[in-house]
Structure formats: structure tokens, C-alpha cells
Amino acid sequence: MTDPLLDIRHLTTEFQTESGTVRALKGVDLTVESGQTVALVGESGSGKSVTSLSVMRLLARSGASINGEIRFRRRDGVVIDLAGESEAGMRRVRGNEISMIFQEPMTSLNPTVKVGAQIAEAARLHLKVDRREAQRRAIDMLALVEIPDPELRAEIYPHQLSGGMRQRVMIAMALICRPALLIADEPTTALDVTVQLQILSLIRRLQKEIGMGVLFITHNLGVVAELADRVAVMYAGRVVEQAETSEIFKRPSHPYTRGLLSSMPVIDYEARERGQLPRLREIPGSVPDPAVPPPGCAFEPRCSWRLEACRAEVPPLFDVGGTHRSRCLRWSDLDG
Ligand SMILES: Nc1ncnc2c1ncn2[C@@H]1O[C@H](COP(=O)(O)OP(=O)(O)OP(=O)(O)O)[C@@H](O)[C@H]1O
């Protein structure tokens, strides 16, 4: 059996702050296979972005320390541990083997450089092609992400494009090296719903064409239902449940997942046609402060299924069946 494309094992990420150590990730386990889309869902502050930034090792400036393993299978089949990779090694991985797209394209686009030249730069850097070839590939990429008149658009600056078009440019830049893994952090949240659906279907099409794995961070369960093969639900720095998407919707086996789903409106396909996606609503209470985590299960203070035993220790990941795992002592009571 080949190794997974991405295999995160017991990842802990800590920040030193003035008020002490903040353990943002407390042992995250997560895998993404080639060609698979895994949605990472959970409320604000649960650790989704810190997970992706840890994989990309983009937290050095904030003084984060990372422990655990981030095993990544390179194109040549060699498995490396990104957690221990040098900065020079990471520069060969970022934008080449693993790319990332964000909610706000201007965080990755340079406002002073023409669109085509920016995309071409990634190709020159990693694919070692000359300027003319890189420009040609950049224009091909603009066409692939369905930007009309790609030769003309290559010559303009990012601010001259609409939000949706900028998002397409960022996707073109992220995918020009045909990465094995794309990390998408809420890439469509800031866009209006019709454009969101267009971008999502674009990502899905390109994923099939390139055969890449996608780790898709979202608040939106409608997006999950549309796009994901698997779902990992995060709560307070841990993955509390993971399973195939249909399993998560049919048999949620963690009270937090049940809470997320019960607050989700039924997917209305006619509404979808009108470009409306259901949004995830809030569960009463809030994510615990990572500086003062509760003992035992972090969801216990908000949980209507709690037992005395839930306060004693952090529950392990129980095997619900197949590849479905839940970090709840009462997973079997929740079934059905
Ligand atoms: N640079 C930092 N210094 C200290 N704490 C941080 C830092 N970055 C993130 N954190 C903390 O880590 C926790 C996880 O944050 P993260 O941004 O990953 O959450 P998230 O699930 O992505 O939320 P959102 O959906 O709002 O983006 C939060 O409690 C946050 O305050």
C-alpha cells in the first residue's frame, strides 16, 4: 500500500504569548490521500488555520513551536517529515508540491506586478523554464481557470480585476506547478454566492484534472456536501471526528458534529440553483480559551450528552467502523 499523500500525526503547535503558552493544536491526526478532498470544519478558533499554516511551516515569524509528524509524500514518492524540514527544503515544497489559497487573494498577489508575470514567476522558480515559456504557461493557466481573454488579462494588475477573477488568478498561480496537495483556507467566503459556486466547481474540476489532494478549510457545511470526500471536524485544537462525508451526515458520532449538523438547514437544491449555500450556525457556548483548557473532553462544558467520566481525561479516537473515528466516550449511544 502506498503512503498517504499527507499524514499528520499527533501535531501540536504552541505559541508563546505574554499571558503564557497557548496550545493551539493539541495532537491533530489527519490524513489526505492523492485525489481526495478532505474538509476541515469547526468553529472559529478551533485550529483549522493553524493546522494548515503548520503544514506549510508559515508560523515561524509568530514564534510557534511545532511537534509531531507531518508526513508528506513527494512527487518522487519519497516521504518527508515537514515538521522537521529545513527552511530551504520548505521553499522547494511551497508553491510547488503543496500550494495554498486563501480567502483574501491580495495576501498572495503582489499589487505592483502584472497578473501574468506573477503566475509565470512561480513557474520560473520551480519548473526552471525560461521567461518566454513561463509566460506562455501562465497564459495557459489563466485560460484553464476560465479567465476570458487570457493574453490581455495577463498584462493587467490585480486591482483591475473583480474579487472572483482575482481568486481565479490566485488559483492559477497556486496550480501552475501542478501541486500534489492544495490547501484551501476558506477561499470562497468573501465572494458572493454565485461566484462562490463557480469557484468551487472550478476547484473540483481542476482537482480531477491534476489529480491532487485537497485540504479544504471551511465553515460552510453546504460547501462540504458539495466538495468533500472526507470530513475532519475540529474542536479546540483536536480532530474530534473524521469520516467519509456521507457517514458524517448520516451517522455523526460526536455531539459537537451533531450540533453542527442540527443547526444546518436542509440542502435545498432549488436554493442552490439560485446560488444560495446553507451556512453553519452557532452552537450555544463558545470554544474554550486555549490558554485555560478544561480538563478532559474540551466540549464537555457545552455538551448535553456529558457524563462524569468526560471530565476525567481526553477521550481517545474511537473506531466507529471503517475509517470513521470519534473522540467521544458515548459514540455508540449517539449512533442512529
Ligand atoms: N500567532 C498566534 N499567537 C497566539 N495564538 C494564536 C496565534 N495564531 C492562532 N492562535 C490561536 O490558535 C487558536 C486556533 O486559531 P485558528 O486561527 O487556527 O482557528 P480557526 O479554526 O482557523 O478559526 P477561523 O475559522 O476563525 O479562521 C486560536 O485560539 C487562536 O487564538
The ligand as a Gaussian input file, in Angstrom:
#p B3LYP/6-31G(d) Opt

LIG

0 1
 N        0.077000      33.915000      16.382000
 C       -0.684000      33.424000      17.361000
 N       -0.386000      33.663000      18.651000
 C       -1.154000      33.167000      19.658000
 N       -2.268000      32.423000      19.453000
 C       -2.610000      32.159000      18.185000
 C       -1.848000      32.637000      17.072000
 N       -2.440000      32.213000      15.928000
 C       -3.527000      31.487000      16.315000
 N       -3.631000      31.464000      17.666000
 C       -4.682000      30.794000      18.443000
 O       -4.845000      29.473000      17.996000
 C       -6.202000      29.078000      18.052000
 C       -6.622000      28.485000      16.714000
 O       -6.704000      29.547000      15.759000
 P       -7.064000      29.299000      14.211000
 O       -6.853000      30.584000      13.509000
 O       -6.335000      28.105000      13.695000
 O       -8.598000      28.958000      14.275000
 P       -9.569000      28.687000      13.045000
 O      -10.282000      27.416000      13.375000
 O       -8.832000      28.703000      11.766000
 O      -10.551000      29.914000      13.143000
 P      -11.187000      30.811000      11.950000
 O      -12.234000      29.935000      11.368000
 O      -11.713000      31.994000      12.654000
 O      -10.080000      31.123000      10.998000
 C       -6.996000      30.308000      18.448000
 O       -7.301000      30.227000      19.820000
 C       -6.044000      31.444000      18.193000
 O       -6.264000      32.491000      19.081000

